[in-house]
Amino acid sequence: MVCAQVKIPDCLGSKYSTYRIGGLFEEAYQPTSLDEALELLQYVCDSKKQLTVIGAGSNLIVASGGIEGITLLTRKMTRIQESFADDQKTVEVLFGAGVHLAKAATFVESLGMTGAEYMIGIPGTIGGAVRMNAGAMGQETSEVVRSVRLFNLRASGPEHWPLEKLAYQYRSSAIDPAIHIVLEARMVFKGGDPTEIRAKMQGNLDFRKAHHPTTPNGGSVFKNPYPKGTEKAHMTAGWMLDQLGTKDWTEGDVRVSPKHANFIENIGNGTSTDLLRLMCRMKQAVKAVYEVELYPENLFIGKATDEEAALWKELTGGAHVGMH
Ligand SMILES: Cc1cc2nc3c(=O)[nH]c(=O)nc-3n(C[C@H](O)[C@H](O)[C@H](O)COP(=O)(O)OP(=O)(O)OC[C@H]3O[C@@H](n4cnc5c(N)ncnc54)[C@H](O)[C@@H]3O)c2cc1C
């Protein structure tokens, strides 16, 4: 049975999240192909166990108690297949859910096509980006996705979703990872100037090197409260936290990054409890001075301790733990 072949023993959240934090996964699988993933998902349906999907774990805080039920790790679902339009002006690329975004960006660049430059510095997978509508440098995943093949756990089978059904908004989509598992995505890119494409990608990498930490982290911790183009857009979460002198604040083995006040670094053996405590202090500080409610950009998954559940409730204003 394929499930036995792709089962990963003693799988820890600290190995599968970029924060390097989190407890043991009860039952984890890492399929290497679409067929293996489909077989595993059928097993999930038949067993009626809870399923959690993890791509690169770059937006996740995994609870100290690990993850109960089945965890699907997509990072070996790395199929890539391109097909050019007859006039060679556009290319449609099929990406497996586990393709890393940096790999996707360099692949599209190698075809001489533009549209994937923003992916180069985002340390996630295609599946995570499609679900989160990941974006950077003014580009978003919703602009390149044409359709998605996913598995619907409620319907116990694969489905094909065109772009319209994904209902994209800022950093969100209609994909509910508790029900819909992205298996593959078809994206379209058009011809571009190779020098400009390379320069854009290098500019993105240089910016991140200068402004983001290299210590284990989970990217932006809080969402920006005001949309771009509005009067208070300059009051980003990072700006307010910086004004309040939160850089270097620590809790156990995690600290607010000295490079960017909306990033938290794991500087040793940080735990999800440390992380959530620090996030609450940051949120409270902003609320006290700016009267602004910050909400987490990071997602919290797994079996929380009572304290972690209470902290997450405070951070989200009531969303229950395990919601992701
Ligand atoms: C240093 C750093 C910089 C970052 N910069 C950016 C940035 O510029 N822009 C940006 O948008 N984000 C950024 N992020 C956040 C993160 O990389 C994105 O949210 C990314 O899309 C998450 O992809 P992932 O594969 O890591 O998803 P994960 O963190 O593994 O999962 C995120 C969510 O997606 C779900 N999911 C994952 N794969 C699938 C799938 N196949 N099917 C269904 N659901 C799935 C998970 O269940 C979870 O709910 C950054 C993170 C870091 C650490």
The ligand as a Tripos MOL2 file, in Angstrom:
@<TRIPOS>MOLECULE
LIG
   53    58     1     0     0
SMALL
NO_CHARGES

@<TRIPOS>ATOM
      1 C1         11.1260   35.0290    5.2600 C.3       1 LIG1
      2 C2          9.6990   34.9890    4.7590 C.ar      1 LIG1
      3 C3          9.2690   35.8960    3.8230 C.ar      1 LIG1
      4 C4          7.9530   35.8510    3.3470 C.ar      1 LIG1
      5 N1          7.5680   36.7640    2.3950 N.ar      1 LIG1
      6 C5          6.3170   36.7050    1.9110 C.ar      1 LIG1
      7 C6          5.8890   37.6260    0.8970 C.ar      1 LIG1
      8 O1          6.6450   38.4770    0.4310 O.2       1 LIG1
      9 N2          4.6060   37.5290    0.4530 N.ar      1 LIG1
     10 C7          3.7340   36.5920    0.9180 C.ar      1 LIG1
     11 O2          2.5870   36.5360    0.4460 O.2       1 LIG1
     12 N3          4.0970   35.7180    1.8830 N.ar      1 LIG1
     13 C8          5.3580   35.7470    2.3920 C.ar      1 LIG1
     14 N4          5.7370   34.8670    3.3660 N.ar      1 LIG1
     15 C9          4.7400   33.9240    3.9260 C.3       1 LIG1
     16 C10         4.6430   32.5600    3.2170 C.3       1 LIG1
     17 O3          5.8430   32.2420    2.5320 O.3       1 LIG1
     18 C11         3.4540   32.5110    2.2530 C.3       1 LIG1
     19 O4          2.2300   32.6660    2.9620 O.3       1 LIG1
     20 C12         3.3980   31.1950    1.4510 C.3       1 LIG1
     21 O5          2.3680   31.2830    0.4890 O.3       1 LIG1
     22 C13         3.1150   29.9710    2.3240 C.3       1 LIG1
     23 O6          3.3900   28.8160    1.5550 O.3       1 LIG1
     24 P1          3.7790   27.4400    2.2670 P.3       1 LIG1
     25 O7          3.9240   26.4150    1.2310 O.co2     1 LIG1
     26 O8          4.9350   27.6370    3.1790 O.co2     1 LIG1
     27 O9          2.4590   27.1940    3.1220 O.3       1 LIG1
     28 P2          2.3740   26.6640    4.6020 P.3       1 LIG1
     29 O10         2.9610   27.6960    5.5280 O.co2     1 LIG1
     30 O11         2.8930   25.2930    4.7020 O.co2     1 LIG1
     31 O12         0.7920   26.6450    4.7920 O.3       1 LIG1
     32 C14         0.0570   27.8550    4.7800 C.3       1 LIG1
     33 C15        -1.4240   27.5120    4.6410 C.3       1 LIG1
     34 O13        -1.6460   26.9720    3.3600 O.3       1 LIG1
     35 C16        -2.1870   25.6530    3.4780 C.3       1 LIG1
     36 N5         -1.6250   24.8580    2.4010 N.ar      1 LIG1
     37 C17        -0.3240   24.6040    2.1100 C.ar      1 LIG1
     38 N6         -0.2510   23.8100    1.0340 N.ar      1 LIG1
     39 C18        -1.5110   23.5420    0.6590 C.ar      1 LIG1
     40 C19        -2.1040   22.7590   -0.3660 C.ar      1 LIG1
     41 N7         -1.3760   22.0590   -1.2370 N.pl3     1 LIG1
     42 N8         -3.4630   22.7090   -0.4470 N.ar      1 LIG1
     43 C20        -4.2570   23.3780    0.4250 C.ar      1 LIG1
     44 N9         -3.7490   24.1370    1.4110 N.ar      1 LIG1
     45 C21        -2.4050   24.2120    1.5280 C.ar      1 LIG1
     46 C22        -1.7750   25.1650    4.8560 C.3       1 LIG1
     47 O14        -2.6620   24.1500    5.3420 O.3       1 LIG1
     48 C23        -1.9040   26.4550    5.6390 C.3       1 LIG1
     49 O15        -3.2540   26.7190    5.9190 O.3       1 LIG1
     50 C24         7.0510   34.8810    3.8420 C.ar      1 LIG1
     51 C25         7.4980   33.9440    4.8030 C.ar      1 LIG1
     52 C26         8.8050   33.9920    5.2400 C.ar      1 LIG1
     53 C27         9.2620   32.9690    6.2520 C.3       1 LIG1
@<TRIPOS>BOND
     1     1     2 1
     2     2     3 ar
     3     2    52 ar
     4     3     4 ar
     5     4     5 ar
     6     4    50 ar
     7     5     6 ar
     8     6     7 ar
     9     6    13 1
    10     7     8 2
    11     7     9 ar
    12     9    10 ar
    13    10    11 2
    14    10    12 ar
    15    12    13 ar
    16    13    14 ar
    17    14    15 1
    18    14    50 ar
    19    15    16 1
    20    16    17 1
    21    16    18 1
    22    18    19 1
    23    18    20 1
    24    20    21 1
    25    20    22 1
    26    22    23 1
    27    23    24 1
    28    24    25 2
    29    24    26 1
    30    24    27 1
    31    27    28 1
    32    28    29 2
    33    28    30 1
    34    28    31 1
    35    31    32 1
    36    32    33 1
    37    33    34 1
    38    33    48 1
    39    34    35 1
    40    35    36 1
    41    35    46 1
    42    36    37 ar
    43    36    45 ar
    44    37    38 ar
    45    38    39 ar
    46    39    40 ar
    47    39    45 ar
    48    40    41 1
    49    40    42 ar
    50    42    43 ar
    51    43    44 ar
    52    44    45 ar
    53    46    47 1
    54    46    48 1
    55    48    49 1
    56    50    51 ar
    57    51    52 ar
    58    52    53 1
@<TRIPOS>SUBSTRUCTURE
     1 LIG1         1 GROUP 0 **** ****
